[in-house]
Amino acid sequence: MKTGKLLLIGLSGIFAASCTSSPETIVTESGIEISVIQKGDEEIDPGMTMLLDFNVKTSSDSLLVDTSIDGMPRPARKVDSIWASNIGSIEEVIYNLKKEDSVFFEIPASKLYGEVTPPPIKGDDLLKVCMVVRDAMTQEAFQAYRTKLMEDMSREQLAKDVAIIDKYLDDNNIVAEKSESGLRYVITEQGEGENVVLGQTIKANYSGHVLYGEFFDSNIEEIAKENGVFTEGRPYGPFETVLQQGAVIQGWVEGFQYFSKGSKGTLYIPSTLAYGSRARSPQIGPNSILVFDVELLDVQSNKAAE
């Protein structure tokens, strides 16, 4: 089993825990010295998921990783049969820890990251690691914890996004309709007939850009070329889809229900109703607010929607 399974990449900052002194030292089978800053007393059973906060520094104290920045301890499921035999690895260290332990140790970069280390770090460079076991829980409890964490983060992100969108609208004197979900929309040209309902098939034109940012897509060839997002060989023309959960982003699922055939308008979509914390493309980074200029060309009823 390769090391580096704890996703030790891409973080920076200052770790909240102090790693300056140690009343006790534990030595692993391979000889890694673990300095115990604060000692826990609850054993962690095999199969339990540990929540770990840690920072990683070079020998010259340059910070490489700090999980405390995003407030999300990293999960690691304890697997005795693997961890105990993975001598000299980060897993061997964690195997020896108890709940609420706070420790400091040094370990070769190759035993932390695996075969590929972040430049300019070399595999045999010693790295300094401060680690805290925040909690340990069953898989069922961890799933509940993760679900609540995601819900809390989504609510916080939505509040941030809505504030940014509303400021943008206010600064640009745009009067938009507001939905409880956080979606904002403007109907610039009224259509005819009833609004779209879930399950109907829609045909639409769209052009999308990030708020305060670049265009990322359009199904209209001329607009795509004008904004540098044209893709050679891609078929351009009306976009057709059944309006339903999972077929398109949630902002579209809700947004098009405010439109009728022939309507034109703009959707201002919080990241939580788009791609969330995922980076979708070079233009759409994590937590990107999206803006779509859309035209609803046609609506067709399906049996499921009737």
N, C-alpha and C positions, 0 to 999 in steps of 0.2 A: 504493500500500500504506500502510495506517495504521500509526502507531507504537503503542507500548504492548504489543507482542507478547510481552514477557518476563514478564508477570504481576506487575507491580510494584504489588501491593496487599496490604493486610492484615497487614504484619509490623512489628515494633518491636524495639528493643534496641540493643546496642552492638556495632558491627562490630569483628571481631578485628584486621583489618589497619590499619596506621597510614597515614593520608593527610595527613601534615604537611609533607613536603618533596619536592622533585623535582629530580633531576640533569639531566633532559632534557625538552624540550617538543616535541610533535608538533602541527602545525596541519593540520586537515583542509581539504578543498577549500572548504567553506562557512565556514571560519574558526574552527571550534571548537578551542580549545586543550586538548590532552590532556597533562597533567603525568605523566610516567613515574616512578613511585616505585621499581619494580623491573622490570628489562627482561628479557623472555624472548627466546629466539633461534630458536624453531622456528615456521616459517610454518604457517599453517592452510589446508589445501586446501579448495576449494569442495566442498560436500556433507557436510563433517565437522560433527559436533555438538560445540559448545563448551559447557563447564560453567562457569557464571559465578556468582561470589559478589559481592554488591554491597550497599551501603547508600545511601539517598537522604535528604538533609536539605534543609530550607528554608534560605533565606539567613540566617535567625536561628538556625540549627543545631537546629531541631526535627526529630526523627527521624521519617521517614515509612515507611521500608522497611528491613529488615535480614534478608537471607537466611541469615545465619549462625546465627540463633536455632534453626531447625529442622534445621540441619546438612544441608540439601539444596540444593546449587548448582543454579541454574536452567539448563535446556538451551536452546540456541539454535542451530539448524542454519544454517550459513553458506551463503547463496545470493548469489553474486557479482553476477548479473545484476540483482538487486533492490537489494541493500544498497549497491552502489557508486553507483547512480543516485538513492538516497534521500537527497539532499543536505540536510544540517542536522538529520538525525534521529539517534536512538540507534543505528540500524543503521549509519550512516556511521561512527560512533565505533568500534563493535565490528569493523567491516570492517578497520580499521587495526591491530587488536590481534594479538599473537602469543601462543602458548601460554606460560603463566606470567607474562605481563605483569600488573603491578599499577599502576593508573592513577587519576588524579583529573581530573574535568572538570566544567564547569558547562553546563547546557542548559536551555532554556525548558521549562516543564512540559508544554506542548502537544506538544513533540517527544518527550516521554517517555511520556506517558499517552494521547496522541491528543486528540480533540476534547473528551472528558469528563474533567475533572480532579477529584480529590477535594477537596471543600470544606474549608477556604476558599481553596484554592490557585487562582490564576487562570492562564490559559494562557500569559501572558507573564512569569510569575514565574520567576526563575532558580533552579534546583535544583542542589545540590551532590551529585555522585555519586562514590563510591569503588568501584572494580571490580577484581576479580581473575579472570583466566582460569585456573581450576584445572586444566582438562584440555581436550583436543580429541581426538575419536575418530571412527572410522567408524560408520555406522548400525548395523552388526552388533555392533560392540563396545559401542555405547551401549545397545542392547537387552539385552545380557547384563548390563551394569552396572546398568540399571534393574531387571531381574528380581532380581538379587542384593540390591539396595538394598531393594526391596519385601519380600523374604523376611526380611532382617535386621530391618527395622522391624516386621514382623508378629510375629516371635519376641519382640522387646523389648516390644511392646505386650501380647502374650499373657501374658508373665510379670507385667507390671504388673496386668493385669486379674485374673489368677488370685489374686494376693496380695490385691487389694481384695475379691474375692468371698469368699475364705476368711476374711478378717477379719470381713466382714459376717456370715457364717454363724456364726462363733465368738462374736461379740458378741451375737448373737440366739439362741444355744443351738440352732441348727438343725443336725441331723445329716444330711448329704447324701452321696450316692454321688459318687465322683470318677472322671472318665474321663481318659485320657491326653491328649485334645485340649484339656483345660481346662474342659470342660463340667461343671457340677455339677447334680445332679438329686435330687429327693425324691419318692418314690412315697407318697402319702398314703392311697390306697385301691387295693388290688390288683384287677386285672381277671380275666378268664378266658381260657383258651386260650393260644396261642402269641403271642410278641411280634411286632410289625410287622416286615416285611422290606421292603427297597427294591423299588419297583415296585408295591406294593399301594396301593389307594385308601383313604384314611382320611377319616372325618368326625369333627370335633372342635369343642369349645368352647374358647375361649381368652380371656384378659384379660392385657394386657401393660403393664408400667411399667418405667421405667429404675430401676436400683438407686439407692437414696437419692433417688428423684425421682418425677416425675409419671406418671400413667397416660397412655398414648398410643393405646390401641385395645382394643376388645372386640367380639366378634361377638354378645354377649348384650346386648340392648337395655337392660334394666334396669340392668346394671352400667355400660354406656356412659353412661347418663343420670346415675347416681350420681356418676360420676367426671369429668363434664364433657367427654366425648369423643363424645357422641351427634351423629350427622350425619343431618339430616332428609332423607328420601327414600332413604337407603341400605337395602338389604335386610338384615335381621338374621336369624340362624339358623345352624345348623351349617355350619362351614367344611369344604369338601370339596376334596381335592387328591390327586394321585398323589405318593407320597413318593419323590422322585428329585432328583438333583443339578440345581440351577437352578430348580426349581419353587418352593422356599421357601428361607429362610436356612439355612445349614449347621447352625446350632444345632438347628433343627427336624428336619432330615434325620437327624442323629444321635440327637437326643433322643427322638423318637417311637419309635425302635427299642428303647427300654427299656420301652415301654408295650404292654399288651395291651388288647383290647376291654374297656371298662368301667373302665379305670384312670384315676385322678386323681392329679395331682402338680404339681410346680413345676420349671421349667427355669431355671437361672442361666447365662446365655449370655455368654461374653466377646465383646467387640466384634469380634474377629477371626473369630468364627463368626456374626456378625450383619451389620452394615452397614459395619464397618471405620471408616476415616477420613472416610467420607461423612456429611454431615448429611442425615438422612432426613426430618425434620419439625421443627417448633418444639421438640418434646419430645426428640427423638432427635438429639443433636448428634454431632459427630465422636467416634469411639472410645467410644460409649455402651455400657455393660453393660446387657443386657436381662433382665428377669425375666418369665416367662410362667406363669400358673396355667392348666393345661390339663386337659381331660377327653376321653379317647378314646372317642367314642360308637359307632363302628362301623369295621370293617375289611373290605375286599372284595379278594379276590385277582384279579389280572389274569393273562392268559396269560403275559405277559412276566416275571411274578414267580414263576411256578410252576416 
